[in-house]
């Protein structure tokens, strides 16, 4: 069945935001240009970017569920396999970052998305309940993160409690971020619950949105390759020195 261009376009916007943020991160971390440290807005920019990705995860789950004829364990197996695959990609990044000495990605956004796809199964058909529950989870998670809680164990990482002294360049715990996935599920079920585009949305993408579509359709692939490309370009241009890795 046809893809919904508006979802791909929104995901393309999130990809561009991600590339912008990681470019500033590389300039700051590898180039020593203090790009991010001169403004307190980059953390918020990263959160908005992650939030958009996760909201679209929920929307996409709703569309996928509406378009499948699978039920029961077969349907759960579909999302289990998808979640485990994304979780595996996240663990590869964990190994890469550890090997380069760039910190620990013990529960980054890929791990979060992988686990969220699996955990979302009982909520796939819910609407208003997802909005309420998602809002409560997000609020509770924000409260926990604000407390700055520490633990000696990595087992509490999914719940916003971090090991003290561990550098984590990418950390997105279930609390609060699974709440955004559920809110996305609410929106997706409300707008695409029958597997079709809302009547008020044009069938064809506007000209300005079309360049975003390839990015949105290949978001995972772009995510996996964009950082090496950015670092290579910065190194070739002499902006960063890879010898510091």
Buried (B, 14 or more C-beta within 10 A) or exposed (E): EEEBBBBBBBBBBBBBBBBEBBBBBBBBBBBEBEBBEEEEEBEEBBEBBBBBBBBBBBBBBBBBBBEBEEEEEEBBEBBBEBBEEBBEBBBEBBEEBEEEEBBBBBBBBBBBBBBBBBBBBEBBEBBEEBBEBBBEBBEBBEEBBEEEEEEEEBEBBBBBBBBEEEEBEBBBBBBBBBBBBBBBBBBBBBBBBEBBBEEEEEEEBEEEBBEBBEBBBBBEEBBEEBBEEBBEEBBEEEBBEEEEE
